[in-house]
Amino acid sequence: MADIDVKQLAGRIDTVLDILVAGDTHSAIHNLEILKTELLRAESEEQTQTPGSPKTPWEI
């Protein structure tokens, strides 16, 4: 899995929880969708990298 800053992720989840407590479910859902998209993008970027050491330009 991609390198994820756990403290930043926890902070963003706390923000969504605060929004839910305030009663703004639309904004909370929107923020969760943004977070989900960012996490999936980070994962897909990691998967597109080839395993092992990165190739030098003349090996590509």
N, CA, C and O atoms as a Tripos MOL2 file, in Angstrom:
@<TRIPOS>MOLECULE
protein
  240   239    60     0     0
PROTEIN
NO_CHARGES

@<TRIPOS>ATOM
      1 N           0.8500   -1.1790    0.0000 N.3       1 MET1
      2 CA          0.0000    0.0000    0.0000 C.3       1 MET1
      3 C           0.8890    1.2320    0.0000 C.2       1 MET1
      4 O           2.0210    1.1980    0.4810 O.2       1 MET1
      5 N           0.3750    2.2870   -0.5310 N.am      2 ALA2
      6 CA          1.1130    3.5400   -0.6100 C.3       2 ALA2
      7 C           1.4330    4.0590    0.7850 C.2       2 ALA2
      8 O           0.7430    3.7480    1.7560 O.2       2 ALA2
      9 N           2.4880    4.8500    0.8610 N.am      3 ASP3
     10 CA          2.8300    5.4530    2.1490 C.3       3 ASP3
     11 C           1.7400    6.4390    2.5300 C.2       3 ASP3
     12 O           1.4700    7.4000    1.8100 O.2       3 ASP3
     13 N           1.1230    6.1890    3.6670 N.am      4 ILE4
     14 CA          0.0240    7.0280    4.1250 C.3       4 ILE4
     15 C           0.4040    7.6310    5.4630 C.2       4 ILE4
     16 O           0.8570    6.9260    6.3650 O.2       4 ILE4
     17 N           0.2200    8.9290    5.5880 N.am      5 ASP5
     18 CA          0.4440    9.5990    6.8640 C.3       5 ASP5
     19 C          -0.7690    9.3170    7.7440 C.2       5 ASP5
     20 O          -1.8390    9.8980    7.5650 O.2       5 ASP5
     21 N          -0.5760    8.4150    8.6920 N.am      6 VAL6
     22 CA         -1.6870    7.9560    9.5210 C.3       6 VAL6
     23 C          -2.2660    9.1000   10.3440 C.2       6 VAL6
     24 O          -3.4810    9.1710   10.5280 O.2       6 VAL6
     25 N          -1.4260    9.9870   10.8380 N.am      7 LYS7
     26 CA         -1.9220   11.1130   11.6370 C.3       7 LYS7
     27 C          -2.7830   12.0410   10.7860 C.2       7 LYS7
     28 O          -3.8140   12.5330   11.2450 O.2       7 LYS7
     29 N          -2.3590   12.2760    9.5540 N.am      8 GLN8
     30 CA         -3.1470   13.1310    8.6630 C.3       8 GLN8
     31 C          -4.4780   12.4600    8.3280 C.2       8 GLN8
     32 O          -5.5170   13.1200    8.2980 O.2       8 GLN8
     33 N          -4.4480   11.1580    8.0780 N.am      9 LEU9
     34 CA         -5.6740   10.4250    7.7850 C.3       9 LEU9
     35 C          -6.6280   10.4700    8.9710 C.2       9 LEU9
     36 O          -7.8270   10.6870    8.7980 O.2       9 LEU9
     37 N          -6.1010   10.2670   10.1700 N.am     10 ALA10
     38 CA         -6.9390   10.3290   11.3730 C.3      10 ALA10
     39 C          -7.5300   11.7220   11.5480 C.2      10 ALA10
     40 O          -8.6840   11.8610   11.9540 O.2      10 ALA10
     41 N          -6.7510   12.7490   11.2450 N.am     11 GLY11
     42 CA         -7.2550   14.1180   11.3360 C.3      11 GLY11
     43 C          -8.3860   14.3740   10.3590 C.2      11 GLY11
     44 O          -9.3620   15.0470   10.6900 O.2      11 GLY11
     45 N          -8.2550   13.8400    9.1600 N.am     12 ARG12
     46 CA         -9.3180   14.0260    8.1720 C.3      12 ARG12
     47 C         -10.5780   13.2730    8.5650 C.2      12 ARG12
     48 O         -11.6880   13.7560    8.3410 O.2      12 ARG12
     49 N         -10.4140   12.0930    9.1500 N.am     13 ILE13
     50 CA        -11.5780   11.3450    9.6350 C.3      13 ILE13
     51 C         -12.2420   12.1050   10.7740 C.2      13 ILE13
     52 O         -13.4690   12.1660   10.8440 O.2      13 ILE13
     53 N         -11.4430   12.6860   11.6690 N.am     14 ASP14
     54 CA        -12.0040   13.5020   12.7520 C.3      14 ASP14
     55 C         -12.8040   14.6760   12.2000 C.2      14 ASP14
     56 O         -13.8630   15.0160   12.7270 O.2      14 ASP14
     57 N         -12.2950   15.2890   11.1390 N.am     15 THR15
     58 CA        -13.0070   16.4030   10.5190 C.3      15 THR15
     59 C         -14.3680   15.9480    9.9970 C.2      15 THR15
     60 O         -15.3740   16.6320   10.1880 O.2      15 THR15
     61 N         -14.3930   14.7930    9.3390 N.am     16 VAL16
     62 CA        -15.6620   14.2650    8.8300 C.3      16 VAL16
     63 C         -16.6140   13.9790    9.9850 C.2      16 VAL16
     64 O         -17.8080   14.2630    9.8890 O.2      16 VAL16
     65 N         -16.0970   13.4190   11.0740 N.am     17 LEU17
     66 CA        -16.9430   13.1520   12.2370 C.3      17 LEU17
     67 C         -17.5030   14.4490   12.8180 C.2      17 LEU17
     68 O         -18.6690   14.5040   13.2080 O.2      17 LEU17
     69 N         -16.6750   15.4910   12.8760 N.am     18 ASP18
     70 CA        -17.1490   16.7890   13.3670 C.3      18 ASP18
     71 C         -18.2640   17.3360   12.4780 C.2      18 ASP18
     72 O         -19.2480   17.8900   12.9680 O.2      18 ASP18
     73 N         -18.0980   17.1720   11.1660 N.am     19 ILE19
     74 CA        -19.1230   17.6360   10.2320 C.3      19 ILE19
     75 C         -20.4220   16.8650   10.4500 C.2      19 ILE19
     76 O         -21.5070   17.4450   10.4160 O.2      19 ILE19
     77 N         -20.3070   15.5510   10.6770 N.am     20 LEU20
     78 CA        -21.5060   14.7450   10.9420 C.3      20 LEU20
     79 C         -22.1930   15.1740   12.2230 C.2      20 LEU20
     80 O         -23.4190   15.2710   12.2740 O.2      20 LEU20
     81 N         -21.4020   15.4320   13.2640 N.am     21 VAL21
     82 CA        -21.9770   15.8720   14.5380 C.3      21 VAL21
     83 C         -22.7020   17.1970   14.3560 C.2      21 VAL21
     84 O         -23.7280   17.4420   14.9920 O.2      21 VAL21
     85 N         -22.1700   18.0520   13.4890 N.am     22 ALA22
     86 CA        -22.8090   19.3400   13.2300 C.3      22 ALA22
     87 C         -24.0910   19.1860   12.4170 C.2      22 ALA22
     88 O         -24.8730   20.1300   12.3060 O.2      22 ALA22
     89 N         -24.3110   18.0070   11.8500 N.am     23 GLY23
     90 CA        -25.5510   17.7600   11.1320 C.3      23 GLY23
     91 C         -25.4900   17.9580    9.6310 C.2      23 GLY23
     92 O         -26.5180   17.8730    8.9590 O.2      23 GLY23
     93 N         -24.3130   18.2190    9.0910 N.am     24 ASP24
     94 CA        -24.1840   18.4530    7.6510 C.3      24 ASP24
     95 C         -23.7470   17.1530    6.9640 C.2      24 ASP24
     96 O         -22.5810   16.9790    6.6100 O.2      24 ASP24
     97 N         -24.7060   16.2590    6.7900 N.am     25 THR25
     98 CA        -24.3720   14.9520    6.2260 C.3      25 THR25
     99 C         -23.9000   15.0450    4.7740 C.2      25 THR25
    100 O         -23.0500   14.2600    4.3540 O.2      25 THR25
    101 N         -24.4310   15.9790    4.0130 N.am     26 HIS26
    102 CA        -24.0200   16.1310    2.6120 C.3      26 HIS26
    103 C         -22.5240   16.4450    2.5240 C.2      26 HIS26
    104 O         -21.8070   15.8310    1.7340 O.2      26 HIS26
    105 N         -22.0590   17.3890    3.3230 N.am     27 SER27
    106 CA        -20.6380   17.7480    3.3040 C.3      27 SER27
    107 C         -19.7690   16.6010    3.8070 C.2      27 SER27
    108 O         -18.6800   16.3710    3.2810 O.2      27 SER27
    109 N         -20.2400   15.8870    4.8160 N.am     28 ALA28
    110 CA        -19.4770   14.7600    5.3500 C.3      28 ALA28
    111 C         -19.3090   13.6770    4.2870 C.2      28 ALA28
    112 O         -18.2170   13.1390    4.1100 O.2      28 ALA28
    113 N         -20.3870   13.3630    3.5860 N.am     29 ILE29
    114 CA        -20.3160   12.3570    2.5270 C.3      29 ILE29
    115 C         -19.3930   12.8260    1.4150 C.2      29 ILE29
    116 O         -18.6070   12.0380    0.8890 O.2      29 ILE29
    117 N         -19.4770   14.0870    1.0550 N.am     30 HIS30
    118 CA        -18.6100   14.6440    0.0150 C.3      30 HIS30
    119 C         -17.1400   14.5320    0.4190 C.2      30 HIS30
    120 O         -16.3000   14.1490   -0.3950 O.2      30 HIS30
    121 N         -16.8290   14.8640    1.6690 N.am     31 ASN31
    122 CA        -15.4550   14.7610    2.1530 C.3      31 ASN31
    123 C         -14.9690   13.3150    2.1570 C.2      31 ASN31
    124 O         -13.8080   13.0570    1.8380 O.2      31 ASN31
    125 N         -15.8300   12.3730    2.5090 N.am     32 LEU32
    126 CA        -15.4540   10.9590    2.4730 C.3      32 LEU32
    127 C         -15.1940   10.4930    1.0450 C.2      32 LEU32
    128 O         -14.2790    9.7050    0.8060 O.2      32 LEU32
    129 N         -15.9930   10.9770    0.0930 N.am     33 GLU33
    130 CA        -15.7780   10.6120   -1.3060 C.3      33 GLU33
    131 C         -14.4420   11.1460   -1.8110 C.2      33 GLU33
    132 O         -13.7420   10.4610   -2.5570 O.2      33 GLU33
    133 N         -14.0880   12.3540   -1.4130 N.am     34 ILE34
    134 CA        -12.7950   12.9290   -1.7960 C.3      34 ILE34
    135 C         -11.6620   12.1000   -1.2040 C.2      34 ILE34
    136 O         -10.7010   11.7730   -1.9000 O.2      34 ILE34
    137 N         -11.7680   11.7620    0.0690 N.am     35 LEU35
    138 CA        -10.7410   10.9620    0.7370 C.3      35 LEU35
    139 C         -10.6010    9.5990    0.0680 C.2      35 LEU35
    140 O          -9.4840    9.1310   -0.1540 O.2      35 LEU35
    141 N         -11.7130    8.9650   -0.2530 N.am     36 LYS36
    142 CA        -11.6970    7.6610   -0.9190 C.3      36 LYS36
    143 C         -10.9830    7.7570   -2.2620 C.2      36 LYS36
    144 O         -10.1570    6.9060   -2.5910 O.2      36 LYS36
    145 N         -11.2980    8.7870   -3.0350 N.am     37 THR37
    146 CA        -10.6740    8.9760   -4.3430 C.3      37 THR37
    147 C          -9.1690    9.1530   -4.2110 C.2      37 THR37
    148 O          -8.4050    8.5750   -4.9840 O.2      37 THR37
    149 N          -8.7420    9.9480   -3.2380 N.am     38 GLU38
    150 CA         -7.3130   10.1730   -3.0330 C.3      38 GLU38
    151 C          -6.5980    8.8890   -2.6240 C.2      38 GLU38
    152 O          -5.4940    8.6210   -3.0970 O.2      38 GLU38
    153 N          -7.2130    8.0940   -1.7540 N.am     39 LEU39
    154 CA         -6.5980    6.8420   -1.3230 C.3      39 LEU39
    155 C          -6.5120    5.8480   -2.4810 C.2      39 LEU39
    156 O          -5.4940    5.1760   -2.6440 O.2      39 LEU39
    157 N          -7.5640    5.7500   -3.2780 N.am     40 LEU40
    158 CA         -7.5350    4.8420   -4.4240 C.3      40 LEU40
    159 C          -6.5170    5.2880   -5.4650 C.2      40 LEU40
    160 O          -5.8560    4.4530   -6.0830 O.2      40 LEU40
    161 N          -6.3860    6.5900   -5.6640 N.am     41 ARG41
    162 CA         -5.3990    7.1080   -6.6150 C.3      41 ARG41
    163 C          -3.9850    6.7850   -6.1400 C.2      41 ARG41
    164 O          -3.1380    6.3770   -6.9340 O.2      41 ARG41
    165 N          -3.7330    6.9660   -4.8500 N.am     42 ALA42
    166 CA         -2.4100    6.6580   -4.3060 C.3      42 ALA42
    167 C          -2.0920    5.1760   -4.4690 C.2      42 ALA42
    168 O          -0.9610    4.8130   -4.7920 O.2      42 ALA42
    169 N          -3.0740    4.3320   -4.2500 N.am     43 GLU43
    170 CA         -2.8780    2.8870   -4.4020 C.3      43 GLU43
    171 C          -2.6250    2.5180   -5.8540 C.2      43 GLU43
    172 O          -1.7450    1.7060   -6.1380 O.2      43 GLU43
    173 N          -3.3830    3.1010   -6.7800 N.am     44 SER44
    174 CA         -3.2080    2.7560   -8.1950 C.3      44 SER44
    175 C          -1.8730    3.2690   -8.7220 C.2      44 SER44
    176 O          -1.2640    2.6220   -9.5730 O.2      44 SER44
    177 N          -1.4080    4.4090   -8.2400 N.am     45 GLU45
    178 CA         -0.1010    4.9190   -8.6520 C.3      45 GLU45
    179 C           1.0000    3.9810   -8.1980 C.2      45 GLU45
    180 O           1.9760    3.7730   -8.9180 O.2      45 GLU45
    181 N           0.8540    3.4180   -7.0160 N.am     46 GLU46
    182 CA          1.8600    2.4860   -6.5170 C.3      46 GLU46
    183 C           1.8510    1.2000   -7.3310 C.2      46 GLU46
    184 O           2.9110    0.6290   -7.5890 O.2      46 GLU46
    185 N           0.6890    0.7400   -7.7330 N.am     47 GLN47
    186 CA          0.5890   -0.5010   -8.4980 C.3      47 GLN47
    187 C           1.1410   -0.3540   -9.9050 C.2      47 GLN47
    188 O           1.5960   -1.3400  -10.4850 O.2      47 GLN47
    189 N           1.1150    0.8450  -10.4730 N.am     48 THR48
    190 CA          1.6230    1.0420  -11.8260 C.3      48 THR48
    191 C           3.1430    1.0360  -11.8590 C.2      48 THR48
    192 O           3.7370    0.8250  -12.9160 O.2      48 THR48
    193 N           3.7780    1.2630  -10.7190 N.am     49 GLN49
    194 CA          5.2300    1.2010  -10.6580 C.3      49 GLN49
    195 C           5.6480   -0.2640  -10.7230 C.2      49 GLN49
    196 O           5.0200   -1.1310  -10.1150 O.2      49 GLN49
    197 N           6.7080   -0.5210  -11.4610 N.am     50 THR50
    198 CA          7.1650   -1.8980  -11.5860 C.3      50 THR50
    199 C           7.8450   -2.3340  -10.3000 C.2      50 THR50
    200 O           8.5010   -1.5290   -9.6390 O.2      50 THR50
    201 N           7.6920   -3.6070   -9.9400 N.am     51 PRO51
    202 CA          8.3500   -4.0970   -8.7310 C.3      51 PRO51
    203 C           9.8540   -4.1620   -8.9240 C.2      51 PRO51
    204 O          10.3400   -4.2460  -10.0520 O.2      51 PRO51
    205 N          10.5790   -4.1230   -7.8360 N.am     52 GLY52
    206 CA         12.0280   -4.1540   -7.9060 C.3      52 GLY52
    207 C          12.5990   -2.7610   -8.0210 C.2      52 GLY52
    208 O          11.9100   -1.7670   -7.7900 O.2      52 GLY52
    209 N          13.8530   -2.7010   -8.3790 N.am     53 SER53
    210 CA         14.5090   -1.4030   -8.4800 C.3      53 SER53
    211 C          14.0340   -0.6820   -9.7340 C.2      53 SER53
    212 O          13.7570   -1.3130  -10.7540 O.2      53 SER53
    213 N          13.9410    0.6440   -9.6550 N.am     54 PRO54
    214 CA         13.5030    1.4010  -10.8310 C.3      54 PRO54
    215 C          14.5230    1.2760  -11.9580 C.2      54 PRO54
    216 O          15.7300    1.2420  -11.7170 O.2      54 PRO54
    217 N          14.0290    1.2070  -13.1750 N.am     55 LYS55
    218 CA         14.9170    1.0610  -14.3200 C.3      55 LYS55
    219 C          15.4860    2.4150  -14.7220 C.2      55 LYS55
    220 O          14.8310    3.4510  -14.6130 O.2      55 LYS55
    221 N          16.6970    2.3690  -15.1780 N.am     56 THR56
    222 CA         17.3110    3.5860  -15.6930 C.3      56 THR56
    223 C          16.7270    3.8680  -17.0740 C.2      56 THR56
    224 O          16.1860    2.9620  -17.7070 O.2      56 THR56
    225 N          16.8270    5.1060  -17.5510 N.am     57 PRO57
    226 CA         16.1920    5.4660  -18.8260 C.3      57 PRO57
    227 C          16.6010    4.5710  -20.0000 C.2      57 PRO57
    228 O          15.7880    4.3360  -20.8940 O.2      57 PRO57
    229 N          17.8320    4.0700  -20.0200 N.am     58 TRP58
    230 CA         18.2520    3.2540  -21.1490 C.3      58 TRP58
    231 C          17.7620    1.8080  -21.0500 C.2      58 TRP58
    232 O          17.9330    1.0370  -21.9940 O.2      58 TRP58
    233 N          17.1480    1.4260  -19.9070 N.am     59 GLU59
    234 CA         16.6040    0.0790  -19.7580 C.3      59 GLU59
    235 C          15.1120    0.0210  -20.0750 C.2      59 GLU59
    236 O          14.5230   -1.0590  -20.1230 O.2      59 GLU59
    237 N          14.5240    1.1550  -20.2840 N.am     60 ILE60
    238 CA         13.0740    1.1950  -20.4950 C.3      60 ILE60
    239 C          12.7360    0.7140  -21.8860 C.2      60 ILE60
    240 O          11.5630    0.6730  -22.2580 O.2      60 ILE60
@<TRIPOS>BOND
     1     1     2 1
     2     2     3 1
     3     3     4 2
     4     3     5 am
     5     5     6 1
     6     6     7 1
     7     7     8 2
     8     7     9 am
     9     9    10 1
    10    10    11 1
    11    11    12 2
    12    11    13 am
    13    13    14 1
    14    14    15 1
    15    15    16 2
    16    15    17 am
    17    17    18 1
    18    18    19 1
    19    19    20 2
    20    19    21 am
    21    21    22 1
    22    22    23 1
    23    23    24 2
    24    23    25 am
    25    25    26 1
    26    26    27 1
    27    27    28 2
    28    27    29 am
    29    29    30 1
    30    30    31 1
    31    31    32 2
    32    31    33 am
    33    33    34 1
    34    34    35 1
    35    35    36 2
    36    35    37 am
    37    37    38 1
    38    38    39 1
    39    39    40 2
    40    39    41 am
    41    41    42 1
    42    42    43 1
    43    43    44 2
    44    43    45 am
    45    45    46 1
    46    46    47 1
    47    47    48 2
    48    47    49 am
    49    49    50 1
    50    50    51 1
    51    51    52 2
    52    51    53 am
    53    53    54 1
    54    54    55 1
    55    55    56 2
    56    55    57 am
    57    57    58 1
    58    58    59 1
    59    59    60 2
    60    59    61 am
    61    61    62 1
    62    62    63 1
    63    63    64 2
    64    63    65 am
    65    65    66 1
    66    66    67 1
    67    67    68 2
    68    67    69 am
    69    69    70 1
    70    70    71 1
    71    71    72 2
    72    71    73 am
    73    73    74 1
    74    74    75 1
    75    75    76 2
    76    75    77 am
    77    77    78 1
    78    78    79 1
    79    79    80 2
    80    79    81 am
    81    81    82 1
    82    82    83 1
    83    83    84 2
    84    83    85 am
    85    85    86 1
    86    86    87 1
    87    87    88 2
    88    87    89 am
    89    89    90 1
    90    90    91 1
    91    91    92 2
    92    91    93 am
    93    93    94 1
    94    94    95 1
    95    95    96 2
    96    95    97 am
    97    97    98 1
    98    98    99 1
    99    99   100 2
   100    99   101 am
   101   101   102 1
   102   102   103 1
   103   103   104 2
   104   103   105 am
   105   105   106 1
   106   106   107 1
   107   107   108 2
   108   107   109 am
   109   109   110 1
   110   110   111 1
   111   111   112 2
   112   111   113 am
   113   113   114 1
   114   114   115 1
   115   115   116 2
   116   115   117 am
   117   117   118 1
   118   118   119 1
   119   119   120 2
   120   119   121 am
   121   121   122 1
   122   122   123 1
   123   123   124 2
   124   123   125 am
   125   125   126 1
   126   126   127 1
   127   127   128 2
   128   127   129 am
   129   129   130 1
   130   130   131 1
   131   131   132 2
   132   131   133 am
   133   133   134 1
   134   134   135 1
   135   135   136 2
   136   135   137 am
   137   137   138 1
   138   138   139 1
   139   139   140 2
   140   139   141 am
   141   141   142 1
   142   142   143 1
   143   143   144 2
   144   143   145 am
   145   145   146 1
   146   146   147 1
   147   147   148 2
   148   147   149 am
   149   149   150 1
   150   150   151 1
   151   151   152 2
   152   151   153 am
   153   153   154 1
   154   154   155 1
   155   155   156 2
   156   155   157 am
   157   157   158 1
   158   158   159 1
   159   159   160 2
   160   159   161 am
   161   161   162 1
   162   162   163 1
   163   163   164 2
   164   163   165 am
   165   165   166 1
   166   166   167 1
   167   167   168 2
   168   167   169 am
   169   169   170 1
   170   170   171 1
   171   171   172 2
   172   171   173 am
   173   173   174 1
   174   174   175 1
   175   175   176 2
   176   175   177 am
   177   177   178 1
   178   178   179 1
   179   179   180 2
   180   179   181 am
   181   181   182 1
   182   182   183 1
   183   183   184 2
   184   183   185 am
   185   185   186 1
   186   186   187 1
   187   187   188 2
   188   187   189 am
   189   189   190 1
   190   190   191 1
   191   191   192 2
   192   191   193 am
   193   193   194 1
   194   194   195 1
   195   195   196 2
   196   195   197 am
   197   197   198 1
   198   198   199 1
   199   199   200 2
   200   199   201 am
   201   201   202 1
   202   202   203 1
   203   203   204 2
   204   203   205 am
   205   205   206 1
   206   206   207 1
   207   207   208 2
   208   207   209 am
   209   209   210 1
   210   210   211 1
   211   211   212 2
   212   211   213 am
   213   213   214 1
   214   214   215 1
   215   215   216 2
   216   215   217 am
   217   217   218 1
   218   218   219 1
   219   219   220 2
   220   219   221 am
   221   221   222 1
   222   222   223 1
   223   223   224 2
   224   223   225 am
   225   225   226 1
   226   226   227 1
   227   227   228 2
   228   227   229 am
   229   229   230 1
   230   230   231 1
   231   231   232 2
   232   231   233 am
   233   233   234 1
   234   234   235 1
   235   235   236 2
   236   235   237 am
   237   237   238 1
   238   238   239 1
   239   239   240 2
@<TRIPOS>SUBSTRUCTURE
     1 MET1         2 RESIDUE 1 A MET
     2 ALA2         6 RESIDUE 1 A ALA
     3 ASP3        10 RESIDUE 1 A ASP
     4 ILE4        14 RESIDUE 1 A ILE
     5 ASP5        18 RESIDUE 1 A ASP
     6 VAL6        22 RESIDUE 1 A VAL
     7 LYS7        26 RESIDUE 1 A LYS
     8 GLN8        30 RESIDUE 1 A GLN
     9 LEU9        34 RESIDUE 1 A LEU
    10 ALA10       38 RESIDUE 1 A ALA
    11 GLY11       42 RESIDUE 1 A GLY
    12 ARG12       46 RESIDUE 1 A ARG
    13 ILE13       50 RESIDUE 1 A ILE
    14 ASP14       54 RESIDUE 1 A ASP
    15 THR15       58 RESIDUE 1 A THR
    16 VAL16       62 RESIDUE 1 A VAL
    17 LEU17       66 RESIDUE 1 A LEU
    18 ASP18       70 RESIDUE 1 A ASP
    19 ILE19       74 RESIDUE 1 A ILE
    20 LEU20       78 RESIDUE 1 A LEU
    21 VAL21       82 RESIDUE 1 A VAL
    22 ALA22       86 RESIDUE 1 A ALA
    23 GLY23       90 RESIDUE 1 A GLY
    24 ASP24       94 RESIDUE 1 A ASP
    25 THR25       98 RESIDUE 1 A THR
    26 HIS26      102 RESIDUE 1 A HIS
    27 SER27      106 RESIDUE 1 A SER
    28 ALA28      110 RESIDUE 1 A ALA
    29 ILE29      114 RESIDUE 1 A ILE
    30 HIS30      118 RESIDUE 1 A HIS
    31 ASN31      122 RESIDUE 1 A ASN
    32 LEU32      126 RESIDUE 1 A LEU
    33 GLU33      130 RESIDUE 1 A GLU
    34 ILE34      134 RESIDUE 1 A ILE
    35 LEU35      138 RESIDUE 1 A LEU
    36 LYS36      142 RESIDUE 1 A LYS
    37 THR37      146 RESIDUE 1 A THR
    38 GLU38      150 RESIDUE 1 A GLU
    39 LEU39      154 RESIDUE 1 A LEU
    40 LEU40      158 RESIDUE 1 A LEU
    41 ARG41      162 RESIDUE 1 A ARG
    42 ALA42      166 RESIDUE 1 A ALA
    43 GLU43      170 RESIDUE 1 A GLU
    44 SER44      174 RESIDUE 1 A SER
    45 GLU45      178 RESIDUE 1 A GLU
    46 GLU46      182 RESIDUE 1 A GLU
    47 GLN47      186 RESIDUE 1 A GLN
    48 THR48      190 RESIDUE 1 A THR
    49 GLN49      194 RESIDUE 1 A GLN
    50 THR50      198 RESIDUE 1 A THR
    51 PRO51      202 RESIDUE 1 A PRO
    52 GLY52      206 RESIDUE 1 A GLY
    53 SER53      210 RESIDUE 1 A SER
    54 PRO54      214 RESIDUE 1 A PRO
    55 LYS55      218 RESIDUE 1 A LYS
    56 THR56      222 RESIDUE 1 A THR
    57 PRO57      226 RESIDUE 1 A PRO
    58 TRP58      230 RESIDUE 1 A TRP
    59 GLU59      234 RESIDUE 1 A GLU
    60 ILE60      238 RESIDUE 1 A ILE
